[in-house]
Amino acid sequence: MNKVKKQYVAAPIFFLVMLLDSHLTRTLSAWSDGANVWKTHLLLLILMFCVPKFSKRYMITTAIILGSIFDLYYIGVLGIYAVSLPLAVWGMYLLFNLLYQNIFTMFFGWIILITGYELAAAGIQIIFQISVINPIFFATNFLGPTLLVNILFFFIIYYIVKVLFRWE
């Protein structure tokens, strides 16, 4: 399959992963009775694995579109994820160009990426006074569980992608 066909196939897959991602987030948060926020980032993870395979222009354009859809459908305010998601993809390209790609650098890059992504989203919400964020709740009940669940998903999806695409 050539690169253009892969792009046509990838976009709907990204959209479906975004839907799955949001449903998993809501399910995990419901299971914890609102005490913790377990936010999954499967879309970011899939985008991270696709960065070496697609052009920067395609990935950032796709991130803008998906971020806008996410904003309009789930939040109702355009701009939070329409800005945060392309910034995260741009950060992925920076990390990909700077670091040798193995499981350890991808793992630590993944942790940095999630933390930066959530801080950017929270910063946008604070700057535009969309919400008030308690820093202690954010660190302990939001960022901690989010990192935990996404580290688990990283190792599961990393080995699936490695087997499917025969990556080194």
N, C-alpha and C positions, 0 to 999 in steps of 0.2 A: 504494500500500500504506500503510495507516495505521500509527500508531506502535506499537500493541499487536502487530500482525502482524509488524512489523519486529523487535520484541523476541523473539518466538517463533522467528523465523528466525535472529537473531543468536546466541542462546545455543549452538545446535549448531555454528554456524560457529566461534565462539570455542573450543569444545572441540576441533574438528578442527584448528584452527590451533595449539592447545596441543600436540596430538600431533605435528603436523608440526614444530613448534618443537623439541621434545625429540629427535626423530629427526635433524633437521639438526645439533643440538648434538652428539649422539653420533657422527654421521658425520664431522663436521669434526674432532672430537677424536681419532677413530681415525686419520684421515689424517695428523695431526701426530704420531702415535706417542706421545701423552701429554706431549710437550714443552710444548705450549701448550694452553690450554683456550679453545676458540672457542665461547662460549655465545651462541646466537641468542636474540633476544627479539621474535619475530614477534607473539606474543600481545600483548605490551605495545604494540607499534607499532599493531596493529589497534585495541586499546583506546584508544590516543591519538587515532586518527582518528574513533572513535565517541563520544568524550566530548561533542562539541558536538551530537550527534544524539540522545542518550539521557539520561534523568534520572540524577541523582547516585545516588539510592537504588537504581535498577536496576543501574547499573554497579558500585557497591560490593558489592551483594549477589551479583552474578555473579562478581566478583573473589574474594569469600570462598569461594564454592562451588568455583570453578576452582582457587584456591590450595589448598584442602583436598584436592581430588582429586589435584592434583600432588604434594602432600606424602605422601599415603597410597600412591599408586601408585609414585612414583619414589624417594622418600626413605625412607619408612617411619616418619617422625616428624612428627606433626601439629603445625603451628604456624609453621614457618619461612616458607613461601610463603603460608599462610593469613593471615598478618599482613603480609608484605611486599607482596603484590599489591594488597590494598585500600589500603594506604598509598600505593602508587604511583598508583593511580587517583585517590585524594583529591588527591595532588600535581598530577596532570594537571588536575583541576578548578581548583585554585589558579592554576596557570600559565595556563589558558585564560581565567580571569576577569581576570587581571592584565595579560596581554600581548596586543598586536594579533597576530592570526594570519596570518603569512605564512611563506614557506619558511625564512627565516633564523631567526625566533624559534622556529619548530617544530624546526628542526635543533638549535639550541643547547639548547632545552628537552629534546630527545631525549637529548642527551649528558648533561645534568644528571640526567635521569630514570634513565638506565641506571646511572650512577655511584652515585646515591643508592639505587637498588634493590639493587644488588650490595653496597653498604656496609651497608644494613639487613639483608640476608640473612646477611652475614658477621658482623655485630654480634650478631644473634640466636644464631647458632651459637657464638660466643665466650662470650656471657653464660651460656648454658645448658650450656656445656662439651660441645657435641656434636662439635666438631672443633677442631683447633689450626691456625691460619692463619699462614703465614709472610708478613709484609707485603711483602717484596721479590718473592716468587713471585706474590703476589696482584696487585701493581701491574704487573709486567712480563709474566708468563706467563698471567695470567687477564684482568685488566681491559683491558690494551692490545689483545690480540686480540679480546676481546669488543666493545670500542668500534669497532674497525676493521670487523668483519663487520657490525655493526649500522648503522654509518654507510652502508655499501654498500646494505644492505636498505632503509634509510630512503629513499634517493634512488630506488631502483627502485619501491618500493611507493607513495611519494608521487606519482609521475607516473602510475602505474596508477590510483590512487584519484582523482586529479585528472581524468583522462580519463573514468573510469567515472561519476563523480558530477558532472562538470562544475563543479568547485570553482574559485573564483577564486584 
